[in-house]
Amino acid sequence: MTDTTTQSDVTDVLPRLPRGGLKRRLTRPALRQEAAASFSSAGFVLPEPANVPLAQLEARNISAWFGDHEVLDRVSLTMPAGAVTALIGPSGCGKSTFLRILNRMHELIPSASLAGEVLLDGDDIYDVSRKLTDARRHIGMVFQKPNPFPAMSIYDNVIAGLTLTGTKTDRDRRDFLVESSLTKAGLWKEVKDRLRAPGGGLSGGQQQRLCIARSLAVQPKVLLMDEPCSALDPTSTRVIEETMLELVQDVTIVIVTHNMQQAQRVSTQCAFFLAGQGQPGGIVEHGDTDAMFSSPIDERTFNYVNGRFG
Ligand SMILES: Nc1ncnc2c1ncn2[C@@H]1O[C@H](COP(=O)(O)OP(=O)(O)OP(=O)(O)O)[C@@H](O)[C@H]1O
């Protein structure tokens, strides 16, 4: 990720989609820069933080393809408001694809298509009347590899989503958002005296928390996290996990993780994904995290959470 993202990159809007059920073929490679896309927020007024209610996300009958290769088959999952939902399962079973479908990032891939519905508090984010930018604004994303704008200051990184999309905010409001977002991301104390230093000068763990702060600055209702700690050391991982447990009071969180201890530490509920040989992925079992780990219903879940495969 470089500093070359332009306003048009993040405010561009993909073609409207046919309503759910049908396989949707989306080929326009309009928004390629994942980080920029994760905070698209064109032309909206930021609500006061206290006025952003917790939201539930629900996936209904999600199927996904890359070309003719079906990678998910009719996956349904409710991700409750104010909870951390962990998506677990072996490599290649479709967890990241499912996550990207939850904020319309799957459609950035030219060969990608999907079917089904994603409801944010009951409204389908794929409905033809809904803007792509609305989905991205309400449903933020943090990636496996920290991707701050390296030459941009810490302060400007946090408000990058506002700046790039031309969202009007006065100086006091920006200062407030920078401090509150960095505080929620657990980074404020470490950087408050060097807000004008470049984001690229932070450690990997700090950069990841900076990216979390950047996502939070546009006040999303849901935060999607795709293996957010896999590039981090154990200390940074612990800090991010503590941050997540704080954040979940304000945003609904969905995390993909390969780390079973992490899933147990941070999540309220788990969904175990699996794909048979040559078959699309699906959810074998989901439910309360403690129950999934202590007394799973399906033998395959038992084997997976106990490290017997995957
Ligand atoms: N851009 C792409 N183009 C074509 N196929 C893809 C693409 N991305 C993923 N796939 C395929 O989709 C399937 C699901 O991949 P996905 O990354 O969603 O799985 P995953 O469970 O998240 O894996 P991992 O845990 O290794 O990240 C795999 O067969 C993968 O090869």
Ligand as a Chemical Component Dictionary entry (heavy atoms), coordinates in Angstrom:
data_LIG
# 
_chem_comp.id                   LIG 
_chem_comp.type                 NON-POLYMER 
_chem_comp.pdbx_formal_charge   0 
_chem_comp.three_letter_code    LIG 
# 
loop_
_chem_comp_atom.comp_id 
_chem_comp_atom.atom_id 
_chem_comp_atom.alt_atom_id 
_chem_comp_atom.type_symbol 
_chem_comp_atom.charge 
_chem_comp_atom.model_Cartn_x 
_chem_comp_atom.model_Cartn_y 
_chem_comp_atom.model_Cartn_z 
_chem_comp_atom.pdbx_ordinal 
LIG N1  N1  N 0 -8.617  -14.415 -6.092 1  
LIG C1  C1  C 0 -8.910  -15.709 -6.223 2  
LIG N2  N2  N 0 -9.022  -16.258 -7.439 3  
LIG C2  C2  C 0 -9.323  -17.568 -7.598 4  
LIG N3  N3  N 0 -9.525  -18.410 -6.562 5  
LIG C3  C3  C 0 -9.417  -17.913 -5.327 6  
LIG C4  C4  C 0 -9.111  -16.547 -5.085 7  
LIG N4  N4  N 0 -9.080  -16.344 -3.745 8  
LIG C5  C5  C 0 -9.348  -17.524 -3.180 9  
LIG N5  N5  N 0 -9.556  -18.466 -4.117 10 
LIG C6  C6  C 0 -9.903  -19.877 -3.879 11 
LIG O1  O1  O 0 -11.067 -19.909 -3.084 12 
LIG C7  C7  C 0 -10.989 -20.964 -2.128 13 
LIG C8  C8  C 0 -11.211 -20.362 -0.733 14 
LIG O2  O2  O 0 -10.130 -19.468 -0.447 15 
LIG P1  P1  P 0 -10.122 -18.600 0.872  16 
LIG O3  O3  O 0 -8.894  -17.740 0.831  17 
LIG O4  O4  O 0 -11.429 -17.939 1.040  18 
LIG O5  O5  O 0 -9.964  -19.728 1.984  19 
LIG P2  P2  P 0 -9.524  -19.580 3.493  20 
LIG O6  O6  O 0 -10.290 -20.584 4.252  21 
LIG O7  O7  O 0 -9.621  -18.168 3.923  22 
LIG O8  O8  O 0 -7.994  -20.002 3.404  23 
LIG P3  P3  P 0 -6.776  -19.514 4.336  24 
LIG O9  O9  O 0 -7.121  -19.934 5.723  25 
LIG O10 O10 O 0 -5.596  -20.253 3.766  26 
LIG O11 O11 O 0 -6.664  -18.033 4.172  27 
LIG C9  C9  C 0 -9.636  -21.612 -2.318 28 
LIG O12 O12 O 0 -9.821  -22.751 -3.123 29 
LIG C10 C10 C 0 -8.840  -20.573 -3.051 30 
LIG O13 O13 O 0 -7.861  -21.174 -3.864 31 
# 
loop_
_chem_comp_bond.comp_id 
_chem_comp_bond.atom_id_1 
_chem_comp_bond.atom_id_2 
_chem_comp_bond.value_order 
_chem_comp_bond.pdbx_ordinal 
LIG N1  C1  SING 1  
LIG C1  N2  SING 2  
LIG C1  C4  DOUB 3  
LIG N2  C2  DOUB 4  
LIG C2  N3  SING 5  
LIG N3  C3  DOUB 6  
LIG C3  C4  SING 7  
LIG C3  N5  SING 8  
LIG C4  N4  SING 9  
LIG N4  C5  DOUB 10 
LIG C5  N5  SING 11 
LIG N5  C6  SING 12 
LIG C6  O1  SING 13 
LIG C6  C10 SING 14 
LIG O1  C7  SING 15 
LIG C7  C8  SING 16 
LIG C7  C9  SING 17 
LIG C8  O2  SING 18 
LIG O2  P1  SING 19 
LIG P1  O3  DOUB 20 
LIG P1  O4  SING 21 
LIG P1  O5  SING 22 
LIG O5  P2  SING 23 
LIG P2  O6  DOUB 24 
LIG P2  O7  SING 25 
LIG P2  O8  SING 26 
LIG O8  P3  SING 27 
LIG P3  O9  DOUB 28 
LIG P3  O10 SING 29 
LIG P3  O11 SING 30 
LIG C9  O12 SING 31 
LIG C9  C10 SING 32 
LIG C10 O13 SING 33 
# 
